[in-house]
Amino acid sequence: MWSSDGTELFYRNGNKMMVVEVGAEPSAASLPRLLFESGGEFETNRWMPYYDVSPDGERFLMIRRAGATESTGAEQIHVVLNWFEELERLVPTDN
């Protein structure tokens, strides 16, 4: 996965998240560098990345395997459909 500015390439190697810095010149790339290593609690797929990187390249969004032992305290997710209409209902404006 490329960074938003196109200067870094992030990839997974097993349980390791790696990064390579890429320059504008052909073959101008750094050696791979380990960013972090997980204990196997995140989903992987050979053909499709199960992660994304933030625009600033500082955070990753990853899918945790069901039953993974470490908990972040975020066991629920709430999805609000038609949120703009809900916002207008809760906070009416006088137009």
GIFEN-V935587 format. One record per residue. N is the residue number from 1. RES is the residue in one small letter. PSI is psi in radians with two decimals (none if undefined). Layout:
{{N	RES	PSI} {N	RES	PSI}}
This chain:
{{1	m	2.28} {2	w	2.57} {3	s	2.81} {4	s	-0.48} {5	d	0.00} {6	g	0.24} {7	t	-0.17} {8	e	2.55} {9	l	2.10} {10	f	2.44} {11	y	2.80} {12	r	2.46} {13	n	1.57} {14	g	-2.12} {15	n	0.15} {16	k	2.35} {17	m	2.13} {18	m	2.80} {19	v	2.52} {20	v	2.24} {21	e	2.33} {22	v	2.26} {23	g	3.09} {24	a	-0.47} {25	e	2.59} {26	p	2.43} {27	s	0.46} {28	a	1.32} {29	a	2.56} {30	s	2.97} {31	l	2.60} {32	p	2.49} {33	r	2.36} {34	l	2.20} {35	l	-0.86} {36	f	2.88} {37	e	2.34} {38	s	2.98} {39	g	0.35} {40	g	0.23} {41	e	-0.08} {42	f	2.51} {43	e	2.55} {44	t	2.73} {45	n	2.27} {46	r	-0.57} {47	w	-0.18} {48	m	2.24} {49	p	2.31} {50	y	0.78} {51	y	2.88} {52	d	2.78} {53	v	2.48} {54	s	2.76} {55	p	-0.54} {56	d	-0.06} {57	g	0.24} {58	e	-0.31} {59	r	2.68} {60	f	2.51} {61	l	2.14} {62	m	2.69} {63	i	2.09} {64	r	2.38} {65	r	2.54} {66	a	2.33} {67	g	0.14} {68	a	2.48} {69	t	-0.60} {70	e	2.26} {71	s	2.42} {72	t	-0.06} {73	g	-0.04} {74	a	1.34} {75	e	-0.16} {76	q	2.68} {77	i	2.39} {78	h	2.20} {79	v	2.19} {80	v	2.04} {81	l	2.58} {82	n	0.81} {83	w	-0.55} {84	f	-0.74} {85	e	-0.69} {86	e	-0.72} {87	l	-0.77} {88	e	-0.61} {89	r	-0.72} {90	l	-0.56} {91	v	1.37} {92	p	2.56} {93	t	2.61} {94	d	1.62} {95	n	none}}
